[in-house]
C-alpha cells in the first residue's frame, strides 16, 4: 500500500518522525552542555596515579596488535610461497 501526502496515516508518521528528530536534537544538546560542566584538568589522572594504568593498557593493546600483525604477515607469506610452488 502506497502512502501519499493526503493520507491521514502519512501525516501521523511524518509528525512522529519530526517530533523524534526534535527530541533527539534536544537530548544531544542537553548532554553536550552537561559534559561541558564536568571538565577536569588533565593533571587529575596523574595526581591519583591512574595515568600509569591508562598508559599500561594502551601499551598492552599496541603490543598485542603488533604481535597479531606479525603473525598474520608470516601466515600470509607462507601461503604466498605455497601458492607459487604449486
N, C-alpha and C positions, 0 to 999 in steps of 0.2 A: 504494500500500500504506500503510495507516494504522498508525502505531506506537502501541501502548498501553503503559502503565506496566509491564505484566507481561513485555513483550518484552525479551529479552536485549540486543538492539542499542540499544534506547532507554536502557537503563541505562549502556551504554558511552558513548553520545553525551552523556548528562547528566553523567557523571563527567568526561569530557574537557572539557566546557564549564565545569564547576566548577573544574577544575584550571587551565584557561586564564584564568579570571577571577581566581583567586588569584595566579597568576603575573603577570598584568598589574598587579594592585594592588601586588604586591611591587616590581615594576620601577619603577612611578610613585613609590612611597615612597622607594626607593633613589636614584633620580635627583634627587628633591627634596632629600634630605639632601646629596648631592654638590654640587648647585648652591649650597646654603646655605654650604658651606665655602669656596667660591671667591669670596666677596664682596670687591669692591674699592671704594675710595672714589670718589665722583663727580668728584673733582679729578684723578683719574688721566688721563682723556681730555684734560683741559685741560693737564696738565703735559707730555704728549708731543705736544701740538699737533694732535691728531686731532679735537678738538671743532669746529674750524673746517671740517673735511671733512664731518662729520656735519651741521652747520648748513647748509653749502652744498648738500649733497644734498637735505636737506629743503626748502630754498628752491627748488631746481630742480623738485622734484616738485610743490610747491604752485603755482608759476608755470605749469607745464605743465597741471595740472588746471584752473586758472583760464582759461587760453587755450582749452583744449578746450571748457569750458563756454560761453564767449563765442561761439565759432564755432558750436557746436551750437545756441545760442539764436538766432543770426542765421539759421541754416538753417531752424529751426522757424518763426520769424516769417515768413520768405519763403514757406514752404509754406502757412501760415495765410492770408496775404494772397492767394496764388494760388487757394486754395480758396474764399475769399469772392467773388472776381471771377468764378468760373465759375458 
